[in-house]
Amino acid sequence: MPLDKNFFTDVYEVVRLVPKGRVTTYGAIAEYLGTKSSARMVGWAMNSAHSTSDVPAHRVVNRQGLLTGKHHFATPQAMQQLLEAEGIVVENDQIQNFDKLAWYPAKELL
């Protein structure tokens, strides 16, 4: 499947809006973009985001608050370190108080 650069650009625009100290999910971004079933493609976009330094990719986790994208960072600990620098507690690769920290663009960006 060819990569859709316009979709990736749209994903990056949404991720740039995630407030510091909050996280969102692949599925929440897909839903906001009107493609609810494309959470995996959002993941592909995030995997490529590391070449775009102004995209806070560390703020995107899976629907359970797990750091499933951590292996795409420079080191396996980098994603957690970036989140912790923003005051987010991570234990065993999972965001603590995920329900309180989750940011859903479809609700927040009305």
Biopython code that builds the backbone (N, CA, C, O; Angstrom):
import numpy as np
from Bio.PDB.StructureBuilder import StructureBuilder

atoms = [
    (1, "MET", "N", (0.851, -1.177, 0.000)),
    (1, "MET", "CA", (0.000, 0.000, 0.000)),
    (1, "MET", "C", (0.902, 1.247, 0.000)),
    (1, "MET", "O", (1.788, 1.355, 0.847)),
    (2, "PRO", "N", (0.694, 2.180, -0.925)),
    (2, "PRO", "CA", (1.516, 3.389, -0.950)),
    (2, "PRO", "C", (1.186, 4.282, 0.249)),
    (2, "PRO", "O", (0.050, 4.328, 0.720)),
    (3, "LEU", "N", (2.200, 4.980, 0.720)),
    (3, "LEU", "CA", (1.994, 5.884, 1.841)),
    (3, "LEU", "C", (1.282, 7.136, 1.359)),
    (3, "LEU", "O", (1.617, 7.685, 0.309)),
    (4, "ASP", "N", (0.306, 7.582, 2.124)),
    (4, "ASP", "CA", (-0.467, 8.779, 1.790)),
    (4, "ASP", "C", (0.135, 9.961, 2.532)),
    (4, "ASP", "O", (-0.142, 10.164, 3.714)),
    (5, "LYS", "N", (0.965, 10.745, 1.835)),
    (5, "LYS", "CA", (1.655, 11.874, 2.466)),
    (5, "LYS", "C", (0.681, 12.912, 2.999)),
    (5, "LYS", "O", (0.954, 13.533, 4.026)),
    (6, "ASN", "N", (-0.443, 13.116, 2.332)),
    (6, "ASN", "CA", (-1.425, 14.075, 2.828)),
    (6, "ASN", "C", (-2.020, 13.599, 4.144)),
    (6, "ASN", "O", (-2.227, 14.404, 5.052)),
    (7, "PHE", "N", (-2.294, 12.321, 4.262)),
    (7, "PHE", "CA", (-2.804, 11.768, 5.515)),
    (7, "PHE", "C", (-1.773, 11.955, 6.616)),
    (7, "PHE", "O", (-2.116, 12.356, 7.728)),
    (8, "PHE", "N", (-0.517, 11.667, 6.315)),
    (8, "PHE", "CA", (0.545, 11.836, 7.306)),
    (8, "PHE", "C", (0.612, 13.286, 7.761)),
    (8, "PHE", "O", (0.754, 13.552, 8.955)),
    (9, "THR", "N", (0.512, 14.216, 6.838)),
    (9, "THR", "CA", (0.532, 15.645, 7.177)),
    (9, "THR", "C", (-0.628, 15.990, 8.094)),
    (9, "THR", "O", (-0.456, 16.732, 9.061)),
    (10, "ASP", "N", (-1.809, 15.458, 7.800)),
    (10, "ASP", "CA", (-2.982, 15.694, 8.657)),
    (10, "ASP", "C", (-2.761, 15.129, 10.056)),
    (10, "ASP", "O", (-3.108, 15.768, 11.049)),
    (11, "VAL", "N", (-2.186, 13.936, 10.136)),
    (11, "VAL", "CA", (-1.891, 13.322, 11.432)),
    (11, "VAL", "C", (-0.941, 14.217, 12.217)),
    (11, "VAL", "O", (-1.163, 14.481, 13.398)),
    (12, "TYR", "N", (0.118, 14.683, 11.557)),
    (12, "TYR", "CA", (1.114, 15.514, 12.238)),
    (12, "TYR", "C", (0.489, 16.809, 12.746)),
    (12, "TYR", "O", (0.842, 17.284, 13.826)),
    (13, "GLU", "N", (-0.426, 17.379, 11.986)),
    (13, "GLU", "CA", (-1.090, 18.612, 12.427)),
    (13, "GLU", "C", (-1.886, 18.373, 13.710)),
    (13, "GLU", "O", (-1.882, 19.213, 14.609)),
    (14, "VAL", "N", (-2.559, 17.243, 13.793)),
    (14, "VAL", "CA", (-3.327, 16.921, 15.001)),
    (14, "VAL", "C", (-2.378, 16.679, 16.174)),
    (14, "VAL", "O", (-2.616, 17.181, 17.272)),
    (15, "VAL", "N", (-1.316, 15.924, 15.955)),
    (15, "VAL", "CA", (-0.381, 15.602, 17.033)),
    (15, "VAL", "C", (0.259, 16.872, 17.585)),
    (15, "VAL", "O", (0.517, 16.961, 18.786)),
    (16, "ARG", "N", (0.513, 17.834, 16.741)),
    (16, "ARG", "CA", (1.089, 19.102, 17.212)),
    (16, "ARG", "C", (0.150, 19.843, 18.160)),
    (16, "ARG", "O", (0.592, 20.719, 18.902)),
    (17, "LEU", "N", (-1.130, 19.505, 18.144)),
    (17, "LEU", "CA", (-2.119, 20.164, 18.998)),
    (17, "LEU", "C", (-2.282, 19.500, 20.372)),
    (17, "LEU", "O", (-2.923, 20.058, 21.262)),
    (18, "VAL", "N", (-1.706, 18.319, 20.537)),
    (18, "VAL", "CA", (-1.821, 17.621, 21.822)),
    (18, "VAL", "C", (-1.074, 18.451, 22.870)),
    (18, "VAL", "O", (0.123, 18.703, 22.729)),
    (19, "PRO", "N", (-1.779, 18.872, 23.916)),
    (19, "PRO", "CA", (-1.133, 19.713, 24.926)),
    (19, "PRO", "C", (-0.003, 18.991, 25.667)),
    (19, "PRO", "O", (-0.052, 17.778, 25.870)),
    (20, "LYS", "N", (0.990, 19.743, 26.057)),
    (20, "LYS", "CA", (2.076, 19.215, 26.871)),
    (20, "LYS", "C", (1.469, 18.619, 28.146)),
    (20, "LYS", "O", (0.590, 19.218, 28.765)),
    (21, "GLY", "N", (1.948, 17.436, 28.524)),
    (21, "GLY", "CA", (1.437, 16.775, 29.715)),
    (21, "GLY", "C", (0.186, 15.953, 29.482)),
    (21, "GLY", "O", (-0.411, 15.449, 30.433)),
    (22, "ARG", "N", (-0.216, 15.812, 28.231)),
    (22, "ARG", "CA", (-1.383, 14.997, 27.857)),
    (22, "ARG", "C", (-0.943, 14.009, 26.782)),
    (22, "ARG", "O", (0.118, 14.173, 26.179)),
    (23, "VAL", "N", (-1.747, 12.998, 26.548)),
    (23, "VAL", "CA", (-1.484, 12.013, 25.503)),
    (23, "VAL", "C", (-2.763, 11.750, 24.724)),
    (23, "VAL", "O", (-3.866, 12.008, 25.207)),
    (24, "THR", "N", (-2.601, 11.242, 23.533)),
    (24, "THR", "CA", (-3.745, 10.820, 22.725)),
    (24, "THR", "C", (-3.438, 9.447, 22.151)),
    (24, "THR", "O", (-2.358, 8.900, 22.372)),
    (25, "THR", "N", (-4.385, 8.896, 21.418)),
    (25, "THR", "CA", (-4.211, 7.554, 20.874)),
    (25, "THR", "C", (-4.260, 7.569, 19.346)),
    (25, "THR", "O", (-4.756, 8.509, 18.724)),
    (26, "TYR", "N", (-3.735, 6.510, 18.777)),
    (26, "TYR", "CA", (-3.784, 6.355, 17.323)),
    (26, "TYR", "C", (-5.233, 6.397, 16.843)),
    (26, "TYR", "O", (-5.556, 7.063, 15.860)),
    (27, "GLY", "N", (-6.092, 5.680, 17.551)),
    (27, "GLY", "CA", (-7.503, 5.619, 17.178)),
    (27, "GLY", "C", (-8.215, 6.945, 17.312)),
    (27, "GLY", "O", (-9.065, 7.277, 16.486)),
    (28, "ALA", "N", (-7.882, 7.717, 18.347)),
    (28, "ALA", "CA", (-8.513, 9.024, 18.542)),
    (28, "ALA", "C", (-8.151, 9.972, 17.408)),
    (28, "ALA", "O", (-8.984, 10.764, 16.966)),
    (29, "ILE", "N", (-6.926, 9.894, 16.944)),
    (29, "ILE", "CA", (-6.503, 10.729, 15.814)),
    (29, "ILE", "C", (-7.237, 10.289, 14.555)),
    (29, "ILE", "O", (-7.749, 11.122, 13.806)),
    (30, "ALA", "N", (-7.289, 8.978, 14.321)),
    (30, "ALA", "CA", (-7.987, 8.455, 13.141)),
    (30, "ALA", "C", (-9.451, 8.878, 13.147)),
    (30, "ALA", "O", (-9.984, 9.294, 12.118)),
    (31, "GLU", "N", (-10.100, 8.771, 14.306)),
    (31, "GLU", "CA", (-11.503, 9.163, 14.411)),
    (31, "GLU", "C", (-11.682, 10.640, 14.090)),
    (31, "GLU", "O", (-12.600, 11.008, 13.357)),
    (32, "TYR", "N", (-10.824, 11.479, 14.627)),
    (32, "TYR", "CA", (-10.917, 12.916, 14.381)),
    (32, "TYR", "C", (-10.765, 13.224, 12.888)),
    (32, "TYR", "O", (-11.423, 14.123, 12.364)),
    (33, "LEU", "N", (-9.902, 12.480, 12.216)),
    (33, "LEU", "CA", (-9.667, 12.705, 10.786)),
    (33, "LEU", "C", (-10.741, 12.067, 9.914)),
    (33, "LEU", "O", (-10.672, 12.140, 8.687)),
    (34, "GLY", "N", (-11.736, 11.441, 10.548)),
    (34, "GLY", "CA", (-12.843, 10.866, 9.792)),
    (34, "GLY", "C", (-12.548, 9.508, 9.197)),
    (34, "GLY", "O", (-13.256, 9.046, 8.303)),
    (35, "THR", "N", (-11.507, 8.871, 9.691)),
    (35, "THR", "CA", (-11.113, 7.552, 9.189)),
    (35, "THR", "C", (-10.922, 6.608, 10.374)),
    (35, "THR", "O", (-9.830, 6.083, 10.594)),
    (36, "LYS", "N", (-11.980, 6.406, 11.121)),
    (36, "LYS", "CA", (-11.936, 5.678, 12.389)),
    (36, "LYS", "C", (-11.215, 4.333, 12.298)),
    (36, "LYS", "O", (-10.587, 3.904, 13.265)),
    (37, "SER", "N", (-11.298, 3.678, 11.172)),
    (37, "SER", "CA", (-10.674, 2.356, 11.035)),
    (37, "SER", "C", (-9.207, 2.411, 10.613)),
    (37, "SER", "O", (-8.614, 1.375, 10.313)),
    (38, "SER", "N", (-8.624, 3.591, 10.587)),
    (38, "SER", "CA", (-7.241, 3.698, 10.111)),
    (38, "SER", "C", (-6.236, 3.992, 11.223)),
    (38, "SER", "O", (-5.232, 4.663, 10.982)),
    (39, "ALA", "N", (-6.488, 3.504, 12.424)),
    (39, "ALA", "CA", (-5.550, 3.713, 13.532)),
    (39, "ALA", "C", (-4.163, 3.171, 13.181)),
    (39, "ALA", "O", (-3.150, 3.761, 13.554)),
    (40, "ARG", "N", (-4.122, 2.064, 12.473)),
    (40, "ARG", "CA", (-2.824, 1.488, 12.095)),
    (40, "ARG", "C", (-2.061, 2.425, 11.161)),
    (40, "ARG", "O", (-0.840, 2.546, 11.262)),
    (41, "MET", "N", (-2.769, 3.081, 10.264)),
    (41, "MET", "CA", (-2.100, 4.024, 9.365)),
    (41, "MET", "C", (-1.586, 5.242, 10.150)),
    (41, "MET", "O", (-0.545, 5.806, 9.814)),
    (42, "VAL", "N", (-2.317, 5.641, 11.188)),
    (42, "VAL", "CA", (-1.824, 6.709, 12.065)),
    (42, "VAL", "C", (-0.510, 6.245, 12.693)),
    (42, "VAL", "O", (0.435, 7.026, 12.811)),
    (43, "GLY", "N", (-0.453, 4.989, 13.089)),
    (43, "GLY", "CA", (0.787, 4.426, 13.633)),
    (43, "GLY", "C", (1.926, 4.506, 12.639)),
    (43, "GLY", "O", (3.050, 4.842, 13.012)),
    (44, "TRP", "N", (1.654, 4.204, 11.381)),
    (44, "TRP", "CA", (2.695, 4.312, 10.356)),
    (44, "TRP", "C", (3.168, 5.756, 10.225)),
    (44, "TRP", "O", (4.361, 6.023, 10.078)),
    (45, "ALA", "N", (2.222, 6.674, 10.281)),
    (45, "ALA", "CA", (2.590, 8.092, 10.212)),
    (45, "ALA", "C", (3.486, 8.454, 11.390)),
    (45, "ALA", "O", (4.477, 9.167, 11.229)),
    (46, "MET", "N", (3.136, 7.961, 12.571)),
    (46, "MET", "CA", (3.944, 8.274, 13.744)),
    (46, "MET", "C", (5.326, 7.643, 13.644)),
    (46, "MET", "O", (6.305, 8.230, 14.104)),
    (47, "ASN", "N", (5.419, 6.467, 13.055)),
    (47, "ASN", "CA", (6.729, 5.832, 12.864)),
    (47, "ASN", "C", (7.624, 6.678, 11.976)),
    (47, "ASN", "O", (8.846, 6.657, 12.121)),
    (48, "SER", "N", (7.026, 7.416, 11.067)),
    (48, "SER", "CA", (7.783, 8.286, 10.163)),
    (48, "SER", "C", (7.975, 9.687, 10.728)),
    (48, "SER", "O", (8.705, 10.490, 10.147)),
    (49, "ALA", "N", (7.340, 9.989, 11.839)),
    (49, "ALA", "CA", (7.366, 11.348, 12.402)),
    (49, "ALA", "C", (8.732, 11.735, 12.946)),
    (49, "ALA", "O", (8.998, 12.918, 13.161)),
    (50, "HIS", "N", (9.577, 10.780, 13.166)),
    (50, "HIS", "CA", (10.868, 11.083, 13.774)),
    (50, "HIS", "C", (11.765, 11.882, 12.844)),
    (50, "HIS", "O", (12.762, 12.456, 13.283)),
    (51, "SER", "N", (11.422, 11.924, 11.571)),
    (51, "SER", "CA", (12.170, 12.785, 10.645)),
    (51, "SER", "C", (11.618, 14.206, 10.671)),
    (51, "SER", "O", (12.177, 15.105, 10.042)),
    (52, "THR", "N", (10.525, 14.408, 11.394)),
    (52, "THR", "CA", (9.892, 15.719, 11.537)),
    (52, "THR", "C", (9.992, 16.102, 13.010)),
    (52, "THR", "O", (9.153, 15.702, 13.816)),
    (53, "SER", "N", (11.005, 16.867, 13.356)),
    (53, "SER", "CA", (11.325, 17.111, 14.765)),
    (53, "SER", "C", (10.267, 17.904, 15.521)),
    (53, "SER", "O", (10.264, 17.892, 16.752)),
    (54, "ASP", "N", (9.380, 18.585, 14.828)),
    (54, "ASP", "CA", (8.379, 19.387, 15.532)),
    (54, "ASP", "C", (7.089, 18.624, 15.819)),
    (54, "ASP", "O", (6.094, 19.225, 16.223)),
    (55, "VAL", "N", (7.096, 17.326, 15.618)),
    (55, "VAL", "CA", (5.929, 16.494, 15.918)),
    (55, "VAL", "C", (6.194, 15.762, 17.235)),
    (55, "VAL", "O", (7.104, 14.935, 17.298)),
    (56, "PRO", "N", (5.416, 16.049, 18.294)),
    (56, "PRO", "CA", (5.643, 15.391, 19.582)),
    (56, "PRO", "C", (5.100, 13.960, 19.600)),
    (56, "PRO", "O", (4.116, 13.661, 20.276)),
    (57, "ALA", "N", (5.760, 13.091, 18.849)),
    (57, "ALA", "CA", (5.309, 11.706, 18.673)),
    (57, "ALA", "C", (5.204, 10.958, 19.995)),
    (57, "ALA", "O", (4.443, 9.996, 20.097)),
    (58, "HIS", "N", (5.941, 11.377, 20.993)),
    (58, "HIS", "CA", (5.908, 10.688, 22.290)),
    (58, "HIS", "C", (4.550, 10.810, 22.967)),
    (58, "HIS", "O", (4.262, 10.060, 23.900)),
    (59, "ARG", "N", (3.713, 11.732, 22.522)),
    (59, "ARG", "CA", (2.394, 11.932, 23.127)),
    (59, "ARG", "C", (1.317, 11.034, 22.521)),
    (59, "ARG", "O", (0.143, 11.175, 22.865)),
    (60, "VAL", "N", (1.684, 10.125, 21.635)),
    (60, "VAL", "CA", (0.709, 9.230, 21.002)),
    (60, "VAL", "C", (0.988, 7.803, 21.472)),
    (60, "VAL", "O", (2.081, 7.267, 21.285)),
    (61, "VAL", "N", (-0.033, 7.207, 22.087)),
    (61, "VAL", "CA", (0.081, 5.866, 22.662)),
    (61, "VAL", "C", (-1.093, 5.012, 22.176)),
    (61, "VAL", "O", (-1.961, 5.499, 21.452)),
    (62, "ASN", "N", (-1.115, 3.764, 22.569)),
    (62, "ASN", "CA", (-2.254, 2.942, 22.143)),
    (62, "ASN", "C", (-3.467, 3.201, 23.040)),
    (62, "ASN", "O", (-3.377, 3.968, 23.999)),
    (63, "ARG", "N", (-4.578, 2.576, 22.736)),
    (63, "ARG", "CA", (-5.848, 2.865, 23.424)),
    (63, "ARG", "C", (-5.852, 2.474, 24.893)),
    (63, "ARG", "O", (-6.760, 2.852, 25.633)),
    (64, "GLN", "N", (-4.855, 1.728, 25.318)),
    (64, "GLN", "CA", (-4.738, 1.338, 26.723)),
    (64, "GLN", "C", (-3.685, 2.171, 27.458)),
    (64, "GLN", "O", (-3.423, 1.959, 28.642)),
    (65, "GLY", "N", (-3.091, 3.117, 26.739)),
    (65, "GLY", "CA", (-2.055, 3.945, 27.348)),
    (65, "GLY", "C", (-0.682, 3.319, 27.347)),
    (65, "GLY", "O", (0.197, 3.744, 28.097)),
    (66, "LEU", "N", (-0.486, 2.312, 26.511)),
    (66, "LEU", "CA", (0.814, 1.641, 26.424)),
    (66, "LEU", "C", (1.726, 2.342, 25.419)),
    (66, "LEU", "O", (1.265, 2.845, 24.395)),
    (67, "LEU", "N", (3.014, 2.369, 25.723)),
    (67, "LEU", "CA", (4.008, 3.001, 24.855)),
    (67, "LEU", "C", (4.424, 2.041, 23.742)),
    (67, "LEU", "O", (5.579, 1.623, 23.672)),
    (68, "THR", "N", (3.489, 1.704, 22.891)),
    (68, "THR", "CA", (3.752, 0.714, 21.845)),
    (68, "THR", "C", (4.695, 1.236, 20.767)),
    (68, "THR", "O", (5.270, 0.438, 20.027)),
    (69, "GLY", "N", (4.869, 2.537, 20.657)),
    (69, "GLY", "CA", (5.756, 3.092, 19.640)),
    (69, "GLY", "C", (7.156, 3.378, 20.124)),
    (69, "GLY", "O", (7.943, 3.985, 19.398)),
    (70, "LYS", "N", (7.490, 2.960, 21.330)),
    (70, "LYS", "CA", (8.770, 3.330, 21.932)),
    (70, "LYS", "C", (9.985, 2.838, 21.154)),
    (70, "LYS", "O", (11.046, 3.459, 21.216)),
    (71, "HIS", "N", (9.850, 1.750, 20.432)),
    (71, "HIS", "CA", (10.993, 1.208, 19.692)),
    (71, "HIS", "C", (11.336, 2.033, 18.449)),
    (71, "HIS", "O", (12.326, 1.743, 17.777)),
    (72, "HIS", "N", (10.534, 3.056, 18.135)),
    (72, "HIS", "CA", (10.832, 3.916, 16.998)),
    (72, "HIS", "C", (11.607, 5.165, 17.405)),
    (72, "HIS", "O", (11.927, 6.003, 16.562)),
    (73, "PHE", "N", (11.906, 5.289, 18.688)),
    (73, "PHE", "CA", (12.682, 6.416, 19.188)),
    (73, "PHE", "C", (14.162, 6.043, 19.199)),
    (73, "PHE", "O", (14.520, 4.882, 19.001)),
    (74, "ALA", "N", (15.011, 7.033, 19.430)),
    (74, "ALA", "CA", (16.459, 6.813, 19.390)),
    (74, "ALA", "C", (16.907, 5.715, 20.357)),
    (74, "ALA", "O", (17.805, 4.934, 20.043)),
    (75, "THR", "N", (16.281, 5.660, 21.526)),
    (75, "THR", "CA", (16.558, 4.598, 22.493)),
    (75, "THR", "C", (15.220, 4.075, 23.009)),
    (75, "THR", "O", (14.216, 4.782, 22.920)),
    (76, "PRO", "N", (15.182, 2.873, 23.537)),
    (76, "PRO", "CA", (13.926, 2.334, 24.065)),
    (76, "PRO", "C", (13.353, 3.153, 25.234)),
    (76, "PRO", "O", (12.157, 3.069, 25.516)),
    (77, "GLN", "N", (14.183, 3.933, 25.906)),
    (77, "GLN", "CA", (13.737, 4.725, 27.044)),
    (77, "GLN", "C", (13.327, 6.146, 26.667)),
    (77, "GLN", "O", (12.726, 6.842, 27.485)),
    (78, "ALA", "N", (13.634, 6.587, 25.464)),
    (78, "ALA", "CA", (13.433, 7.985, 25.077)),
    (78, "ALA", "C", (11.982, 8.440, 25.181)),
    (78, "ALA", "O", (11.717, 9.536, 25.675)),
    (79, "MET", "N", (11.039, 7.619, 24.727)),
    (79, "MET", "CA", (9.634, 8.004, 24.767)),
    (79, "MET", "C", (9.186, 8.237, 26.209)),
    (79, "MET", "O", (8.542, 9.241, 26.513)),
    (80, "GLN", "N", (9.530, 7.306, 27.086)),
    (80, "GLN", "CA", (9.166, 7.444, 28.494)),
    (80, "GLN", "C", (9.824, 8.677, 29.099)),
    (80, "GLN", "O", (9.184, 9.405, 29.857)),
    (81, "GLN", "N", (11.070, 8.921, 28.783)),
    (81, "GLN", "CA", (11.778, 10.073, 29.333)),
    (81, "GLN", "C", (11.131, 11.384, 28.889)),
    (81, "GLN", "O", (11.017, 12.317, 29.684)),
    (82, "LEU", "N", (10.713, 11.461, 27.639)),
    (82, "LEU", "CA", (10.051, 12.670, 27.145)),
    (82, "LEU", "C", (8.716, 12.885, 27.860)),
    (82, "LEU", "O", (8.381, 14.012, 28.223)),
    (83, "LEU", "N", (7.963, 11.818, 28.060)),
    (83, "LEU", "CA", (6.686, 11.921, 28.769)),
    (83, "LEU", "C", (6.904, 12.327, 30.225)),
    (83, "LEU", "O", (6.191, 13.186, 30.746)),
    (84, "GLU", "N", (7.872, 11.721, 30.872)),
    (84, "GLU", "CA", (8.146, 12.045, 32.269)),
    (84, "GLU", "C", (8.617, 13.491, 32.429)),
    (84, "GLU", "O", (8.337, 14.123, 33.448)),
    (85, "ALA", "N", (9.325, 14.014, 31.439)),
    (85, "ALA", "CA", (9.762, 15.410, 31.471)),
    (85, "ALA", "C", (8.565, 16.362, 31.436)),
    (85, "ALA", "O", (8.676, 17.525, 31.824)),
    (86, "GLU", "N", (7.415, 15.856, 30.964)),
    (86, "GLU", "CA", (6.181, 16.647, 30.918)),
    (86, "GLU", "C", (5.285, 16.354, 32.125)),
    (86, "GLU", "O", (4.150, 16.827, 32.185)),
    (87, "GLY", "N", (5.791, 15.582, 33.076)),
    (87, "GLY", "CA", (5.040, 15.305, 34.293)),
    (87, "GLY", "C", (4.153, 14.078, 34.238)),
    (87, "GLY", "O", (3.361, 13.852, 35.152)),
    (88, "ILE", "N", (4.267, 13.286, 33.193)),
    (88, "ILE", "CA", (3.453, 12.079, 33.041)),
    (88, "ILE", "C", (4.183, 10.905, 33.687)),
    (88, "ILE", "O", (5.368, 10.687, 33.436)),
    (89, "VAL", "N", (3.474, 10.161, 34.512)),
    (89, "VAL", "CA", (4.053, 9.001, 35.184)),
    (89, "VAL", "C", (3.843, 7.773, 34.308)),
    (89, "VAL", "O", (2.731, 7.488, 33.862)),
    (90, "VAL", "N", (4.938, 7.053, 34.072)),
    (90, "VAL", "CA", (4.899, 5.830, 33.263)),
    (90, "VAL", "C", (5.481, 4.694, 34.088)),
    (90, "VAL", "O", (6.584, 4.806, 34.624)),
    (91, "GLU", "N", (4.739, 3.608, 34.186)),
    (91, "GLU", "CA", (5.225, 2.408, 34.872)),
    (91, "GLU", "C", (4.987, 1.208, 33.970)),
    (91, "GLU", "O", (3.887, 1.007, 33.455)),
    (92, "ASN", "N", (6.032, 0.417, 33.788)),
    (92, "ASN", "CA", (5.943, -0.783, 32.943)),
    (92, "ASN", "C", (5.389, -0.447, 31.559)),
    (92, "ASN", "O", (4.530, -1.155, 31.033)),
    (93, "ASP", "N", (5.891, 0.639, 30.980)),
    (93, "ASP", "CA", (5.498, 1.090, 29.632)),
    (93, "ASP", "C", (4.036, 1.499, 29.529)),
    (93, "ASP", "O", (3.480, 1.493, 28.431)),
    (94, "GLN", "N", (3.402, 1.850, 30.632)),
    (94, "GLN", "CA", (2.000, 2.259, 30.605)),
    (94, "GLN", "C", (1.821, 3.590, 31.335)),
    (94, "GLN", "O", (2.355, 3.806, 32.423)),
    (95, "ILE", "N", (1.048, 4.477, 30.695)),
    (95, "ILE", "CA", (0.715, 5.771, 31.277)),
    (95, "ILE", "C", (-0.154, 5.540, 32.511)),
    (95, "ILE", "O", (-1.166, 4.843, 32.438)),
    (96, "GLN", "N", (0.232, 6.114, 33.624)),
    (96, "GLN", "CA", (-0.574, 6.053, 34.837)),
    (96, "GLN", "C", (-1.609, 7.181, 34.781)),
    (96, "GLN", "O", (-1.323, 8.265, 34.274)),
    (97, "ASN", "N", (-2.788, 6.927, 35.293)),
    (97, "ASN", "CA", (-3.901, 7.889, 35.221)),
    (97, "ASN", "C", (-4.241, 8.243, 33.773)),
    (97, "ASN", "O", (-4.558, 9.387, 33.447)),
    (98, "PHE", "N", (-4.165, 7.234, 32.927)),
    (98, "PHE", "CA", (-4.402, 7.441, 31.492)),
    (98, "PHE", "C", (-5.747, 8.107, 31.220)),
    (98, "PHE", "O", (-5.837, 9.000, 30.377)),
    (99, "ASP", "N", (-6.792, 7.682, 31.926)),
    (99, "ASP", "CA", (-8.126, 8.249, 31.693)),
    (99, "ASP", "C", (-8.148, 9.758, 31.916)),
    (99, "ASP", "O", (-8.872, 10.476, 31.226)),
    (100, "LYS", "N", (-7.373, 10.236, 32.860)),
    (100, "LYS", "CA", (-7.339, 11.670, 33.156)),
    (100, "LYS", "C", (-6.444, 12.437, 32.195)),
    (100, "LYS", "O", (-6.666, 13.625, 31.959)),
    (101, "LEU", "N", (-5.441, 11.778, 31.638)),
    (101, "LEU", "CA", (-4.478, 12.442, 30.765)),
    (101, "LEU", "C", (-4.818, 12.333, 29.283)),
    (101, "LEU", "O", (-4.253, 13.050, 28.457)),
    (102, "ALA", "N", (-5.745, 11.431, 28.948)),
    (102, "ALA", "CA", (-6.086, 11.204, 27.538)),
    (102, "ALA", "C", (-6.759, 12.438, 26.948)),
    (102, "ALA", "O", (-7.658, 13.027, 27.548)),
    (103, "TRP", "N", (-6.307, 12.808, 25.777)),
    (103, "TRP", "CA", (-6.807, 13.977, 25.042)),
    (103, "TRP", "C", (-7.411, 13.461, 23.740)),
    (103, "TRP", "O", (-6.728, 12.824, 22.938)),
    (104, "TYR", "N", (-8.694, 13.741, 23.539)),
    (104, "TYR", "CA", (-9.410, 13.250, 22.369)),
    (104, "TYR", "C", (-9.751, 14.429, 21.463)),
    (104, "TYR", "O", (-10.617, 15.235, 21.802)),
    (105, "PRO", "N", (-9.089, 14.538, 20.327)),
    (105, "PRO", "CA", (-9.310, 15.702, 19.461)),
    (105, "PRO", "C", (-10.764, 15.889, 19.028)),
    (105, "PRO", "O", (-11.207, 17.024, 18.852)),
    (106, "ALA", "N", (-11.504, 14.811, 18.855)),
    (106, "ALA", "CA", (-12.910, 14.952, 18.425)),
    (106, "ALA", "C", (-13.731, 15.668, 19.493)),
    (106, "ALA", "O", (-14.735, 16.303, 19.168)),
    (107, "LYS", "N", (-13.331, 15.580, 20.742)),
    (107, "LYS", "CA", (-14.037, 16.263, 21.841)),
    (107, "LYS", "C", (-13.418, 17.625, 22.139)),
    (107, "LYS", "O", (-14.131, 18.586, 22.427)),
    (108, "GLU", "N", (-12.102, 17.701, 22.071)),
    (108, "GLU", "CA", (-11.370, 18.911, 22.466)),
    (108, "GLU", "C", (-11.346, 19.984, 21.384)),
    (108, "GLU", "O", (-11.269, 21.174, 21.686)),
    (109, "LEU", "N", (-11.410, 19.570, 20.144)),
    (109, "LEU", "CA", (-11.295, 20.512, 19.020)),
    (109, "LEU", "C", (-12.643, 20.719, 18.325)),
    (109, "LEU", "O", (-12.751, 20.550, 17.110)),
    (110, "LEU", "N", (-13.629, 21.071, 19.070)),
    (110, "LEU", "CA", (-14.981, 21.257, 18.498)),
    (110, "LEU", "C", (-15.087, 22.522, 17.677)),
    (110, "LEU", "O", (-16.152, 22.818, 17.134)),
]
sb = StructureBuilder()
sb.init_structure("model")
sb.init_model(0)
sb.init_chain("A")
sb.init_seg("    ")
for serial, (resi, resn, name, xyz) in enumerate(atoms, 1):
    if name == "N":
        sb.init_residue(resn, " ", resi, " ")
    sb.init_atom(name, np.array(xyz, "f"), 0.0, 1.0, " ", f" {name:<3s}", serial, name[0])
structure = sb.get_structure()
